[in-house]
Amino acid sequence: MMKIIVVGSGVIGLSCALLLASEGYKVQVITRNPEEATSWTAGGMLAPFSEGLEGELFDFSYQSLKEYPDFIRFLSDVSKQRVDFWQEGIYRVVLEGEEELLKVAERYKRAGYGVELLQKGKDLSKDVISLIHYTEEAWVDAEMLMDALLFAMNRLGVDYVVDEITSVMKKEDEIESIKGIRSEYRGDFYVFALGSWTRELFDLPVYPIKGQALKLKGVSLSRVHYSSISYLIPREKYLYVGATSEDVGFMGGNTLEGLKQLSEGAIRIVPTLSKATLMNTLYGYRPATPDEKPIFQVGENYFIATGHYRNGILHAPITARVVKDHMKEESSPFIDPFSHRRFA
């Protein structure tokens, strides 16, 4: 039986491990810290339209969005865990001075996608001029998603190892082994899903963009309100408010400035949030690239999948499928557009 080693335990790495183990491969996941992955703190929006994506990045993202219902059903079946997943669409908030967003929505609508223009609700501030309802968009509880992936690893018999990989031993374009602090590991094939920490092992242009977020209770919304100054994401027991975008390296912790920005942005959209109760604060590191697109690097016996930036949760199903198809020697139209060679 072919042994595949997956390095990284964020949503991309674990989704790859899920599909590969389900195909009958012997899978080992290696991570230095199971709680380090930014996926645990993600908002969970599946929003290629609200993000205003275009071209090959939109095609990649939209295909993954369409695969999400089956992905969630499959994961829930394997893990025996509930994963909250909402498919009511997302409200793209249009603020004063952002009329260009209406032109973007019209382009999507002419292309045949689900778009509705709505009047703002009574709970929204005077700064909001209208709402664009992207009816095909969705969102998922990222914490429940990650929990289910970990349960699936256990049920599929995936070997889960905590160790920090410090070096990759290569001969030409083939990996012979990887070395960690605790041990050395050998497999038949290697998948690296290292997110913001990619450059610790590979010379690829991936860097961290820090994001801070809040959890609030006391005010509920019917669906996601995505704006240029905040996004408000309802979950079963709280409201998630995100997110800052800070090029500060791996500087840890929440800051007063970040919390101020989040609070003011949320209240500017929904004034009644000024009375909400703060439950918790979060932060994580998005794996950014110079063109804000993912990076795939394929070697003789390895696959690097990284740089998903703001859309790691959204891109998990399709990235895992691309890796699985590669293992089965089935071609994918998405490897070449996102190849690392574009930065050569």
C-alpha positions as CSV (number, residue, x, y, z in Angstrom):
1,M,0.0,0.0,0.0
2,M,1.4,3.4,-1.0
3,K,2.2,5.6,2.0
4,I,1.5,9.3,1.7
5,I,2.8,11.8,4.2
6,V,0.8,15.1,4.6
7,V,2.7,17.9,6.3
8,G,0.4,20.5,7.7
9,S,-2.9,20.2,9.7
10,G,-4.9,23.1,8.4
11,V,-8.1,22.7,6.4
12,I,-6.1,22.1,3.2
13,G,-3.9,19.4,4.6
14,L,-6.6,17.6,6.5
15,S,-9.0,17.7,3.5
16,C,-6.2,16.2,1.3
17,A,-5.7,13.5,3.9
18,L,-9.4,12.9,4.1
19,L,-9.8,12.2,0.4
20,L,-6.5,10.3,0.1
21,A,-7.3,8.0,3.0
22,S,-10.7,7.4,1.6
23,E,-9.1,6.2,-1.6
24,G,-7.3,3.5,0.4
25,Y,-3.9,5.1,0.7
26,K,-1.9,4.8,3.9
27,V,-1.8,8.4,5.2
28,Q,0.3,10.0,7.8
29,V,-0.3,13.6,8.9
30,I,2.6,15.4,10.5
31,T,2.1,18.8,12.3
32,R,4.1,20.7,14.8
33,N,1.0,22.1,16.5
34,P,-2.5,20.9,15.9
35,E,-4.0,24.2,17.1
36,E,-1.7,26.4,15.1
37,A,-3.6,26.3,11.8
38,T,-5.4,29.6,10.9
39,S,-8.4,27.5,9.8
40,W,-9.5,27.3,13.4
41,T,-10.0,31.1,13.5
42,A,-11.4,31.5,10.0
43,G,-14.8,33.1,9.3
44,G,-15.9,30.3,7.0
45,M,-17.4,32.4,4.2
46,L,-17.7,30.7,0.8
47,A,-17.9,33.9,-1.1
48,P,-16.3,34.2,-4.6
49,F,-18.9,36.8,-5.7
50,S,-18.7,38.9,-2.6
51,E,-14.9,38.8,-2.9
52,G,-15.3,40.1,-6.5
53,L,-13.0,37.3,-7.9
54,E,-12.3,37.1,-11.6
55,G,-10.7,34.9,-14.2
56,E,-9.0,31.6,-13.2
57,L,-9.3,32.4,-9.5
58,F,-13.0,32.8,-9.8
59,D,-13.4,29.6,-11.8
60,F,-11.4,27.7,-9.2
61,S,-13.3,29.2,-6.3
62,Y,-16.7,28.8,-7.9
63,Q,-16.1,25.1,-8.7
64,S,-15.1,24.5,-5.1
65,L,-18.2,26.3,-3.9
66,K,-20.4,24.0,-6.0
67,E,-18.6,21.0,-4.5
68,Y,-19.1,22.1,-0.9
69,P,-22.5,20.4,-0.2
70,D,-21.2,17.0,-1.3
71,F,-17.9,17.6,0.6
72,I,-19.8,18.4,3.8
73,R,-22.1,15.4,3.5
74,F,-19.1,13.1,2.9
75,L,-17.1,14.6,5.8
76,S,-20.1,14.3,8.1
77,D,-20.7,10.7,7.1
78,V,-17.1,9.7,7.6
79,S,-16.5,11.7,10.9
80,K,-20.0,11.1,12.3
81,Q,-19.9,14.8,13.4
82,R,-22.3,17.6,12.6
83,V,-20.9,20.5,10.6
84,D,-23.1,23.6,10.4
85,F,-23.4,24.7,6.8
86,W,-25.7,27.4,5.5
87,Q,-26.7,27.9,1.9
88,E,-29.0,30.9,2.1
89,G,-26.6,33.2,0.1
90,I,-24.6,36.1,1.4
91,Y,-25.5,39.8,1.5
92,R,-22.8,42.0,0.0
93,V,-23.2,45.4,1.7
94,V,-23.0,48.5,-0.5
95,L,-21.9,51.6,1.4
96,E,-22.0,55.2,0.2
97,G,-19.4,55.7,-2.5
98,E,-19.3,52.0,-3.4
99,E,-21.7,52.1,-6.4
100,E,-19.1,50.2,-8.5
101,L,-20.1,47.1,-6.6
102,L,-23.5,47.3,-8.3
103,K,-21.8,47.2,-11.7
104,V,-19.8,44.1,-10.6
105,A,-23.1,42.5,-9.5
106,E,-24.6,43.2,-12.8
107,R,-21.7,41.5,-14.7
108,Y,-22.2,38.4,-12.6
109,K,-26.0,38.5,-13.2
110,R,-25.5,38.9,-17.0
111,A,-23.2,35.8,-16.8
112,G,-26.1,33.8,-15.4
113,Y,-25.2,33.6,-11.7
114,G,-27.7,34.1,-8.8
115,V,-27.9,37.8,-8.0
116,E,-30.6,39.8,-6.4
117,L,-30.6,43.6,-5.6
118,L,-32.3,44.3,-2.3
119,Q,-33.3,47.4,-0.3
120,K,-31.4,47.6,3.0
121,G,-33.2,46.3,6.1
122,K,-34.3,48.6,9.0
123,D,-31.5,47.3,11.2
124,L,-28.7,48.6,8.9
125,S,-27.2,52.1,9.2
126,K,-27.7,55.1,7.0
127,D,-24.3,54.5,5.5
128,V,-25.7,51.4,3.8
129,I,-27.4,52.2,0.5
130,S,-28.3,48.7,-0.7
131,L,-27.6,45.0,-0.5
132,I,-26.5,42.6,-3.2
133,H,-27.8,39.1,-2.4
134,Y,-25.4,36.5,-4.0
135,T,-27.8,33.6,-3.8
136,E,-25.3,30.8,-4.5
137,E,-22.9,31.7,-1.8
138,A,-22.7,29.9,1.5
139,W,-20.8,29.7,4.8
140,V,-19.6,27.0,7.2
141,D,-18.7,26.9,10.8
142,A,-14.9,26.6,10.5
143,E,-14.4,25.2,14.0
144,M,-16.9,22.4,13.5
145,L,-15.4,21.8,10.1
146,M,-11.9,21.3,11.6
147,D,-13.2,19.2,14.5
148,A,-14.9,16.9,12.0
149,L,-11.8,16.6,9.9
150,L,-9.8,15.5,13.0
151,F,-12.5,13.0,13.9
152,A,-12.4,11.7,10.3
153,M,-8.6,11.2,10.6
154,N,-9.2,8.9,13.6
155,R,-12.0,7.0,12.0
156,L,-10.0,6.4,8.8
157,G,-6.9,5.2,10.7
158,V,-4.7,8.1,9.7
159,D,-1.5,8.2,11.6
160,Y,-1.4,11.7,13.3
161,V,2.1,12.7,14.4
162,V,3.1,15.9,16.3
163,D,6.6,16.9,15.2
164,E,8.2,19.9,13.6
165,I,9.7,19.2,10.2
166,T,12.9,21.1,9.9
167,S,14.3,19.9,6.5
168,V,13.4,18.2,3.3
169,M,16.0,15.8,1.8
170,K,15.8,15.9,-2.0
171,K,17.7,14.3,-4.8
172,E,17.0,16.3,-7.9
173,D,13.2,16.6,-8.0
174,E,12.5,13.6,-5.7
175,I,12.2,13.7,-2.0
176,E,14.0,11.0,-0.2
177,S,12.9,11.8,3.3
178,I,11.9,14.6,5.6
179,K,13.5,15.3,9.0
180,G,11.8,16.5,12.1
181,I,13.0,17.3,15.6
182,R,11.8,13.9,16.9
183,S,12.4,11.6,13.9
184,E,13.0,11.2,10.2
185,Y,10.1,10.2,8.0
186,R,9.9,8.4,4.6
187,G,6.9,8.0,2.4
188,D,6.1,7.1,-1.2
189,F,4.6,10.5,-1.8
190,Y,4.5,13.8,0.1
191,V,1.8,16.5,0.3
192,F,2.9,19.9,1.9
193,A,0.1,22.2,3.0
194,L,2.1,24.6,5.2
195,G,0.1,27.8,4.8
196,S,1.8,30.9,6.1
197,W,4.8,28.9,7.2
198,T,5.6,27.6,3.7
199,R,8.9,29.5,3.4
200,E,10.3,27.6,6.4
201,L,10.8,24.6,4.1
202,F,10.4,25.9,0.5
203,D,11.5,29.0,-1.4
204,L,8.1,30.1,-2.5
205,P,6.7,33.7,-2.2
206,V,4.2,33.0,0.6
207,Y,3.9,35.4,3.5
208,P,1.6,35.9,6.5
209,I,-1.2,38.5,6.6
210,K,-2.5,38.7,10.1
211,G,-6.2,38.8,10.7
212,Q,-8.0,39.6,14.0
213,A,-11.6,38.7,14.7
214,L,-14.3,38.8,17.4
215,K,-17.1,36.6,18.7
216,L,-20.2,38.5,19.9
217,K,-23.5,37.5,21.5
218,G,-26.7,39.3,22.1
219,V,-27.5,40.3,18.5
220,S,-28.4,37.9,15.7
221,L,-28.5,38.2,11.9
222,S,-30.2,36.1,9.4
223,R,-27.2,35.7,7.1
224,V,-23.7,36.9,6.4
225,H,-23.3,40.7,5.8
226,Y,-20.1,41.1,3.9
227,S,-18.8,44.7,3.6
228,S,-15.5,46.5,2.8
229,I,-15.1,47.4,6.5
230,S,-16.3,44.3,8.3
231,Y,-18.0,41.0,7.7
232,L,-20.6,39.7,10.1
233,I,-21.1,36.0,10.1
234,P,-23.9,34.3,12.1
235,R,-23.2,31.0,13.7
236,E,-25.5,29.0,16.0
237,K,-24.4,30.5,19.3
238,Y,-22.7,33.7,18.4
239,L,-21.9,36.3,15.7
240,Y,-18.4,36.2,14.2
241,V,-17.0,39.7,13.3
242,G,-13.9,39.8,11.0
243,A,-11.4,40.7,10.0
244,T,-8.4,43.0,10.0
245,S,-5.7,42.6,7.3
246,E,-2.2,43.4,8.7
247,D,1.2,42.9,7.1
248,V,3.0,42.5,10.4
249,G,4.7,39.1,10.0
250,F,3.9,36.6,12.8
251,M,3.3,39.2,15.5
252,G,0.9,37.5,17.9
253,G,-2.0,38.5,19.9
254,N,-5.0,40.8,19.5
255,T,-4.3,44.6,19.6
256,L,-6.5,47.4,20.9
257,E,-6.2,49.0,17.4
258,G,-7.4,45.8,15.8
259,L,-10.3,45.4,18.2
260,K,-11.3,49.1,17.7
261,Q,-11.3,48.7,13.9
262,L,-13.4,45.5,14.1
263,S,-15.9,47.1,16.6
264,E,-16.3,50.4,14.6
265,G,-16.7,48.5,11.3
266,A,-19.4,46.2,12.8
267,I,-21.3,49.1,14.4
268,R,-21.2,51.2,11.3
269,I,-23.1,48.4,9.4
270,V,-25.5,47.3,12.2
271,P,-25.7,50.0,14.9
272,T,-27.4,47.8,17.5
273,L,-24.1,45.8,17.7
274,S,-22.9,48.5,20.0
275,K,-24.9,46.7,22.7
276,A,-23.6,43.2,21.9
277,T,-21.4,41.3,24.4
278,L,-17.9,40.4,23.6
279,M,-17.3,36.6,24.0
280,N,-13.8,36.1,22.6
281,T,-11.1,37.5,20.4
282,L,-9.2,35.6,17.7
283,Y,-6.3,36.0,15.4
284,G,-4.6,34.0,12.6
285,Y,-2.3,34.3,9.6
286,R,-3.5,34.1,6.0
287,P,-1.0,32.7,3.6
288,A,-0.7,35.5,1.0
289,T,1.1,35.5,-2.4
290,P,2.1,38.5,-4.6
291,D,-0.9,37.9,-6.9
292,E,-3.3,36.7,-4.2
293,K,-3.7,33.3,-5.9
294,P,-2.8,29.8,-4.7
295,I,0.5,28.1,-5.5
296,F,0.8,24.5,-6.6
297,Q,4.2,22.9,-7.1
298,V,4.4,19.4,-8.3
299,G,7.5,17.3,-8.1
300,E,8.4,13.7,-8.9
301,N,6.9,12.4,-5.6
302,Y,5.5,15.5,-3.9
303,F,2.8,18.1,-4.2
304,I,2.9,21.6,-2.5
305,A,-0.5,23.3,-2.1
306,T,-0.3,26.7,-0.4
307,G,-1.0,30.4,-0.7
308,H,-4.8,30.2,-0.5
309,Y,-4.8,33.6,1.3
310,R,-8.4,34.7,2.2
311,N,-10.1,31.6,0.7
312,G,-8.5,28.5,2.4
313,I,-11.8,27.3,3.7
314,L,-13.5,27.8,0.4
315,H,-10.7,26.1,-1.6
316,A,-10.4,23.0,0.6
317,P,-12.7,20.6,-1.4
318,I,-11.3,21.4,-4.8
319,T,-7.6,21.5,-3.7
320,A,-8.0,18.1,-2.1
321,R,-9.6,16.8,-5.3
322,V,-6.8,18.2,-7.4
323,V,-4.3,16.4,-5.2
324,K,-6.3,13.2,-5.2
325,D,-6.7,13.3,-9.0
326,H,-2.9,13.9,-9.4
327,M,-2.3,10.7,-7.3
328,K,-4.6,8.8,-9.6
329,E,-2.8,10.2,-12.7
330,E,-5.9,12.2,-13.7
331,S,-5.2,15.7,-15.1
332,S,-6.6,18.9,-13.6
333,P,-7.0,22.2,-15.4
334,F,-6.0,24.1,-12.3
335,I,-2.4,23.0,-11.7
336,D,-0.9,25.0,-14.5
337,P,-2.6,28.3,-13.9
338,F,-1.5,28.3,-10.3
339,S,2.0,26.8,-10.9
340,H,4.9,28.2,-8.9
341,R,6.6,28.7,-12.2
342,R,4.7,32.0,-12.7
343,F,7.1,33.6,-10.2
344,A,10.3,32.4,-11.9
